[in-house]
Amino acid sequence: MPARCPVAAESGELGREVRILFYGHRRRTYKIYYEVEYATPTKGRGLVFHVRHWARKPVVADELQDLIDEMEDEGQ
């Protein structure tokens, strides 16, 4: 159920549906920024763009866009 996580606030500026998953417990919690690409309504894949400790400053849209571009360049 990859769509269960909320859409990241930075997603609106990017024009993409980047989601954020909080993973861990207490001080060992991380934010995982990812996107779901659906091949069919029931099949798809998750693309993880960035993993960041929850206590670090939030990712800004420009930084997230750079990470996405970098990942797409590696995939080509």
N, C-alpha and C positions, 0 to 999 in steps of 0.2 A: 504494500500500500504506500507507494512513494508520494502520492499526492496528499497524504495525511498531514504533512508538515506545512506550516504557514509560508506564504510568499514573503520574501525578504523586502524590507522597505525600499532598498536600493533598486529593486526590480522595476519599479515604475519608470525610473529615469533611463533604464536600459532598453525598454521595450521587449523584454523577455521575462518569462516566468521563472525566476531564480528562487528556489525555496531554501529555507534554513532549518537545519535539524540540530537540536541541542543534544549532545551525547555525553554521557558520563554522570558523575555524582559529586556533589559538593564542589570542592576546589579543583577537581579533575574533570571539569566540564568543558566541552569544546563545541564551537559552532561549525557546522559543516554546510557550506554553500554548494548547492547542486541544482541541476536542471533535469527534467524528465523528458526524454524524446520518445514519443510513441510511434511505433511502426504500424500497429493496428490498435484498435480500442483496448485490447487486452494484453498486448505485448509491447515492450519498449525497453529502454535502457536508461540508467541514471548516469549523468556526467558530473563528477565531483570537481568543482573549480578551486575550492580553497578550504582548508581546515585551520581554525584559529582558536586559541584559548579564549574562553568567554570573558576574561578580565581585560583583555587587550582592547584598545579602542576599536570601534566598529569599522568595517570596510566601507569606504565611500564608493559611489557609483563608478567613478573614473578608474579606481584601483581594481574593482571587480571586472570592469570592461577589459582592462589590460590582461587580467588573468584569463578571461574567456578567449580573447584574441590569441594569447600565447598558446592555449590548449588547442584551438582550432588550427593554428599554424603547424603544430606538432603532428596533428592528425592527417595532414595532407602529404 
